[in-house]
Amino acid sequence: MTSLVSHLTLDAIRSGTSLGTGIDAVAAILVVIVLIERELPEAWAGRKLAGLTESDRFRVVSVSRGGEARLAGAELVGQEGDLLHLAVRKDALDELEARLGDPTAVGHP
């Protein structure tokens, strides 16, 4: 990963667990989302960038191509020189790096 852009913190609050005292327990789950920029690996050129989406773990948000940024849609195909802007859960950085290194692992030709 080449550059860290920023961190976003999301607090997902879930409630409803009774403590038996009439007081509901509230569990807070802290998830850190990292926004990164990454040059498109050569192996991804000519492939759908949808293969770089893994549910709620990571996804391409936008792509800079030829000096213009565009939102990443499901049909967007990577081109040499693309700069990817990705949102990644901090605990999924290694998983994303592995996916970037092996595009054939996801079945997106």
ZAMIPA-487951 format. One line per field, with one value per residue: residue number from 0; residue in one letter; y negated, z, x negated of N, C-alpha, C, O in turn. Coordinates in steps of 0.2 Angstrom, whole numbers. Layout:
nr <- NUM  ...;
rest <- A  ...;
n.yy <- Y  ...;
n.zz <- Z  ...;
n.xx <- X  ...;
ca.yy <- Y  ...;
ca.zz <- Z  ...;
ca.xx <- X  ...;
c.yy <- Y  ...;
c.zz <- Z  ...;
c.xx <- X  ...;
o.yy <- Y  ...;
o.zz <- Z  ...;
o.xx <- X  ...;
//
This chain:
nr <- 0  1  2  3  4  5  6  7  8  9  10  11  12  13  14  15  16  17  18  19  20  21  22  23  24  25  26  27  28  29  30  31  32  33  34  35  36  37  38  39  40  41  42  43  44  45  46  47  48  49  50  51  52  53  54  55  56  57  58  59  60  61  62  63  64  65  66  67  68  69  70  71  72  73  74  75  76  77  78  79  80  81  82  83  84  85  86  87  88  89  90  91  92  93  94  95  96  97  98  99  100  101  102  103  104  105  106  107  108;
rest <- M  T  S  L  V  S  H  L  T  L  D  A  I  R  S  G  T  S  L  G  T  G  I  D  A  V  A  A  I  L  V  V  I  V  L  I  E  R  E  L  P  E  A  W  A  G  R  K  L  A  G  L  T  E  S  D  R  F  R  V  V  S  V  S  R  G  G  E  A  R  L  A  G  A  E  L  V  G  Q  E  G  D  L  L  H  L  A  V  R  K  D  A  L  D  E  L  E  A  R  L  G  D  P  T  A  V  G  H  P;
n.yy <- 6  -11  -24  -32  -39  -43  -40  -33  -32  -20  -18  -5  -2  9  15  22  33  40  37  42  33  24  15  12  19  12  14  9  9  6  2  -1  -10  -11  -22  -21  -24  -16  -10  -2  15  23  36  34  26  25  33  34  23  26  37  34  31  36  40  33  30  24  13  5  -12  -23  -27  -34  -40  -44  -57  -60  -57  -44  -36  -20  -7  8  14  8  9  12  2  0  -10  -15  -23  -17  -20  -15  -8  0  12  11  23  31  28  36  47  40  36  48  52  42  46  58  60  70  78  74  77  68  64;
n.zz <- 0  -4  0  15  17  26  41  46  58  64  74  78  86  96  104  117  124  139  156  166  176  172  165  149  140  131  117  110  95  88  73  62  47  34  22  7  -6  -21  -34  -48  -49  -62  -66  -64  -74  -87  -81  -72  -59  -49  -44  -33  -22  -7  1  16  19  10  -3  -20  -21  -29  -45  -52  -67  -81  -76  -72  -60  -56  -50  -44  -53  -55  -67  -71  -79  -75  -80  -86  -77  -69  -54  -39  -27  -11  1  16  29  43  48  37  28  25  18  7  1  -3  -12  -22  -27  -33  -45  -51  -41  -37  -47  -58  -73;
n.xx <- -4  -3  0  7  22  32  41  56  68  80  94  102  117  125  140  150  148  153  149  155  159  167  160  154  140  127  118  103  95  80  74  61  59  48  43  35  23  18  8  14  10  1  6  19  24  35  45  60  64  72  69  61  68  74  87  90  77  67  66  65  67  65  57  43  40  30  29  42  54  65  80  81  89  98  95  83  67  50  36  19  9  19  25  30  42  46  57  54  56  46  42  42  32  21  27  33  21  16  26  24  12  15  26  33  38  51  60  63  61;
ca.yy <- 0  -16  -30  -32  -45  -45  -35  -34  -27  -19  -15  -1  -1  14  15  27  39  38  39  45  28  19  11  15  19  9  16  5  12  1  4  -6  -9  -14  -24  -20  -24  -10  -9  4  20  25  42  32  23  29  36  31  21  29  43  31  30  42  39  27  30  20  11  -1  -17  -27  -26  -40  -37  -50  -63  -61  -53  -41  -31  -13  -3  15  16  5  13  9  1  -1  -17  -17  -24  -15  -23  -9  -8  6  13  12  30  34  26  42  50  35  36  55  51  38  50  64  58  76  81  73  79  62  64;
ca.zz <- 0  -5  5  19  16  32  45  48  64  64  80  77  92  96  111  118  129  146  161  172  181  168  161  143  139  125  115  105  91  85  66  59  40  31  15  4  -13  -23  -41  -50  -51  -69  -66  -64  -80  -92  -77  -69  -53  -45  -40  -28  -17  -3  6  20  21  6  -10  -23  -20  -35  -49  -55  -74  -85  -72  -70  -55  -57  -46  -47  -54  -55  -74  -72  -80  -74  -85  -84  -75  -64  -47  -35  -20  -8  8  18  36  45  49  31  24  22  13  1  -2  -6  -18  -27  -30  -37  -47  -53  -35  -36  -53  -62  -79;
ca.xx <- 0  -8  1  12  25  35  44  63  70  87  96  109  120  131  143  156  146  155  144  159  160  171  156  151  133  126  111  100  90  76  71  57  59  43  43  28  22  14  7  16  5  1  10  26  26  40  49  65  61  77  65  57  73  75  92  89  70  63  69  63  72  65  51  41  37  28  30  49  57  72  83  80  95  97  92  76  61  44  31  13  9  25  24  36  44  49  59  52  56  39  41  42  26  17  32  33  14  16  30  21  6  17  32  36  41  58  64  65  56;
c.yy <- -6  -22  -30  -39  -47  -39  -37  -29  -26  -16  -11  1  4  15  20  32  37  41  41  39  22  14  15  14  16  11  12  9  7  5  -2  -5  -14  -16  -24  -22  -19  -10  -2  9  22  31  40  29  27  33  32  29  23  34  40  28  37  40  32  27  25  19  5  -6  -21  -25  -33  -37  -43  -56  -65  -55  -50  -37  -24  -9  4  18  12  10  9  8  -1  -9  -20  -18  -22  -19  -18  -11  -1  6  14  19  34  32  31  46  46  36  43  55  47  42  56  63  65  80  80  74  73  62  57;
c.zz <- 0  0  9  18  22  35  46  53  64  70  78  84  92  103  111  122  136  151  167  177  178  164  155  142  132  123  110  102  87  78  63  51  38  24  12  -4  -15  -31  -43  -52  -58  -70  -67  -70  -85  -88  -74  -61  -47  -41  -34  -22  -14  3  10  23  17  0  -13  -23  -27  -39  -52  -62  -78  -82  -70  -65  -57  -52  -49  -47  -55  -62  -75  -73  -79  -80  -82  -82  -70  -57  -43  -29  -17  -1  11  26  38  46  43  26  21  17  7  -3  -6  -13  -24  -30  -34  -39  -49  -47  -34  -42  -57  -68  -82;
c.xx <- -5  -6  7  16  28  38  51  64  77  88  103  111  126  133  148  154  148  150  149  161  165  167  153  144  132  119  109  95  86  73  67  57  53  44  36  28  17  14  10  10  6  5  17  28  30  45  54  63  66  74  61  62  74  80  91  82  66  67  65  69  72  58  49  37  36  30  37  51  64  74  82  86  93  94  85  71  55  39  24  12  14  22  30  36  48  51  58  53  48  37  41  37  22  21  32  26  13  20  27  15  9  25  36  40  48  62  66  60  55;
o.yy <- -7  -25  -28  -44  -53  -34  -43  -24  -31  -11  -15  5  4  15  23  36  32  46  43  41  17  10  20  8  18  9  11  11  3  10  -7  1  -19  -12  -28  -21  -18  -10  3  7  22  31  44  28  33  37  26  34  23  36  44  24  42  38  27  23  21  23  1  -4  -23  -22  -36  -33  -47  -61  -70  -50  -54  -33  -23  -9  6  23  14  14  4  12  -4  -13  -25  -14  -26  -20  -17  -14  4  2  18  21  40  34  31  48  49  37  43  58  49  40  59  65  65  84  83  73  74  59  56;
o.zz <- 4  3  6  19  24  32  48  53  64  72  76  88  88  108  106  124  138  150  172  182  180  161  156  144  128  127  105  105  83  79  62  49  40  20  15  -7  -12  -34  -39  -56  -61  -75  -69  -71  -86  -91  -72  -58  -41  -35  -30  -18  -17  8  7  28  20  -3  -10  -25  -30  -36  -55  -61  -80  -86  -67  -66  -60  -49  -55  -42  -56  -62  -81  -69  -81  -85  -77  -86  -67  -55  -44  -25  -19  2  8  30  34  45  43  20  15  12  1  -9  -12  -18  -30  -36  -38  -36  -50  -48  -30  -42  -60  -67  -86;
o.xx <- -9  -11  12  12  27  39  52  63  81  85  107  108  130  130  150  159  145  147  146  164  166  169  151  141  136  114  112  90  89  69  70  55  52  46  32  34  12  19  8  6  12  9  21  34  28  49  53  61  65  76  58  61  76  78  90  80  62  71  63  74  77  54  54  33  41  32  38  49  68  70  83  90  87  90  82  69  54  39  24  15  14  18  35  31  54  47  60  50  45  32  40  37  21  18  32  26  11  18  28  14  5  29  42  44  51  68  72  54  51;
//
